[in-house]
Amino acid sequence: IRILDAAAYLWRPPATFLTASFKEKCSLRRTMARASPSIVAGGGAPETYTATKLRTWSKTLEGREQLAAEKFAEALESIPHTLAENAGMDPIDTLTNLRSKQLKGEKWIGVDVMKAKVANMKSSDIIEPLAVKQQIISAATEAACMILRIDDVIATSKTAGPPHGGEGGMPPGGMPGMGMGGMGGMGGMPDMGSMDM
């Protein structure tokens, strides 16, 4: 399977229908790339740039909106942070270096994983399709929003009341049908004196 005349993959799935699905996805990606040939720098450069702009903008906000913008910027920077970590670089030093250079207007600066350094992604030919980058950020944002909504539902349902069957969750007198009177309920085990041991 050739993708964008750049790479060949040999893939042997456990089921034949997966091969068709994989080919279909590759064709879709190729079509998307041809329909929208715009590119952005790789190596976490666009994420760092966007995070820098978000932090600047967040200073004009107040309250929860400011916190949300700062956390979104932090989430975007997880990409260059992870790239630096996987390249064996110090992620904190790398992010500091990236932010500093991005603030000076060097928007193509990102993490060159192959050389384990911060470099100009354009001159290093490290690029990504814009359509794919937009889809990734959009899907990640939607997933985070869904998780936040689910957390609200769980928090609300916890305060609904005590569990069924009284405070302990078990009906008084033990579980019915468990033999020995449900362990005798609150009275404990029946008298064992008459049993031969």
C-alpha positions in Angstrom: 0.0 0.0 0.0 1.5 3.3 -1.0 0.6 6.5 0.8 1.3 9.8 -0.8 4.1 8.2 -2.8 6.3 8.5 0.3 6.1 5.2 2.2 5.2 1.6 1.6 3.5 -0.6 4.3 3.3 -4.3 4.5 0.5 -5.1 6.8 -0.9 -8.6 7.6 -4.0 -8.3 9.8 -5.6 -11.2 11.7 -8.8 -10.9 9.5 -9.2 -10.0 5.9 -11.9 -7.4 6.5 -9.3 -5.3 8.4 -7.2 -5.1 5.3 -10.0 -3.5 3.4 -10.7 -1.1 6.3 -7.0 -0.1 6.4 -6.9 0.5 2.6 -10.0 2.6 2.9 -8.5 4.7 5.6 -5.3 5.2 3.7 -7.2 6.3 0.6 -9.3 8.7 2.7 -6.1 10.2 4.2 -4.6 10.6 0.7 -7.7 12.3 -0.6 -7.8 14.6 2.4 -4.1 15.5 1.9 -4.7 16.3 -1.8 -7.9 18.3 -1.1 -6.2 20.3 1.6 -2.4 20.5 0.7 -1.7 23.1 3.4 1.1 22.1 5.8 2.3 23.1 9.3 5.6 22.6 11.1 6.0 19.3 12.9 7.8 18.7 16.2 5.2 20.4 18.4 5.9 23.8 16.9 2.2 24.7 16.1 1.1 23.5 19.5 3.8 25.6 21.3 2.9 28.6 19.1 -0.8 28.3 19.9 -0.1 27.7 23.6 2.0 30.9 23.7 -0.8 32.9 22.0 -3.4 31.4 24.3 -1.4 32.3 27.4 -1.1 35.9 26.2 -4.9 36.0 25.5 -5.8 34.4 28.8 -4.4 37.4 30.6 -7.3 39.5 29.2 -9.8 37.1 30.8 -11.0 36.6 34.4 -12.1 33.8 36.6 -12.8 30.3 35.1 -12.3 31.4 31.5 -8.7 32.4 32.3 -8.1 29.1 34.0 -9.7 27.2 31.1 -7.5 29.0 28.5 -4.4 28.3 30.6 -5.2 24.6 31.0 -5.9 24.3 27.2 -2.5 25.9 26.5 -0.9 23.4 29.0 -2.7 20.5 27.2 -1.4 21.7 23.8 2.2 21.7 25.2 1.9 18.0 26.2 2.8 17.3 22.5 6.3 18.9 22.5 6.7 17.7 26.1 6.1 14.1 25.1 8.3 14.4 22.0 11.2 15.8 24.0 10.8 13.1 26.7 10.8 10.3 24.0 13.9 11.8 22.4 15.7 11.6 25.7 15.8 15.4 26.2 14.8 17.2 29.4 11.2 18.1 28.7 11.1 21.1 31.0 14.3 22.7 29.6 13.0 21.9 26.1 9.6 23.6 26.7 11.3 26.6 28.2 13.6 26.9 25.2 10.7 26.5 22.8 8.6 29.1 24.6 11.5 31.6 24.6 12.2 31.2 20.9 8.5 31.3 20.0 8.0 34.6 21.9 10.9 36.0 19.8 8.9 35.2 16.7 10.5 32.0 15.6 7.3 30.2 14.9 8.9 27.2 13.1 10.9 26.1 16.1 10.0 22.6 17.4 11.5 19.4 18.7 13.7 17.5 16.2 13.4 14.0 17.7 16.0 12.5 15.4 18.7 14.9 16.4 17.4 15.3 20.0 17.4 19.1 19.8 15.2 22.2 19.4 15.5 23.2 15.7 13.7 25.0 12.8 11.2 22.5 11.5 10.9 24.1 8.1 14.7 23.9 7.4 14.7 20.3 8.9 11.8 19.3 6.6 9.7 18.2 9.5 6.1 19.0 8.4 2.6 17.7 8.9 -0.6 18.1 6.9 -2.8 20.9 8.4 -6.0 18.9 7.9 -4.7 16.1 10.1 -3.4 18.5 12.8 -6.8 20.2 12.9 -8.6 16.9 13.2 -6.4 15.7 16.0 -6.9 18.9 18.1 -10.6 18.9 17.4 -11.0 15.2 18.4 -8.9 15.6 21.5 -10.9 18.7 22.6 -14.2 16.9 22.0 -13.0 13.9 24.0 -12.0 16.2 26.9 -15.3 18.0 26.9 -17.2 14.6 26.9 -15.1 13.4 29.9 -15.9 16.6 31.8 -19.6 16.2 31.1 -19.5 12.5 32.3 -17.7 13.6 35.5 -20.6 16.0 36.2 -23.1 13.2 35.8 -21.2 10.9 38.2 -20.8 13.6 40.8 -24.5 14.4 40.6 -25.6 10.7 41.0 -23.4 10.2 44.0 -25.5 12.6 46.1 -28.8 10.9 45.1 -29.1 9.0 48.5 -27.9 6.0 50.4 -27.8 2.6 48.6 -30.8 0.3 48.7 -31.2 -2.0 51.7 -30.4 0.4 54.6 -27.1 2.1 55.4 -24.9 -0.9 55.1 -26.3 -1.9 51.7 -27.5 -5.4 53.0 -31.0 -6.1 54.0 -31.6 -6.6 57.8 -31.3 -10.3 58.8 -28.6 -11.1 56.3 -29.0 -12.3 52.7 -32.1 -14.5 52.2 -31.6 -18.0 51.0 -28.0 -18.2 52.1 -28.5 -21.0 54.7 -28.1 -20.8 58.4 -30.7 -18.0 58.5 -28.4 -15.7 56.5 -25.7 -16.1 59.2 -28.3 -15.3 61.8 -28.7 -11.7 60.8 -27.6 -9.4 63.6 -27.6 -12.3 66.1 -24.5 -13.9 64.6 -24.0 -17.7 64.1 -26.5 -20.1 65.7 -25.3 -22.0 68.8 -22.6 -24.5 67.7 -22.7 -26.5 71.0 -25.0 -29.2 69.5 -22.7 -29.8 66.5 -20.2 -32.7 66.6 -16.7 -31.5 65.5 
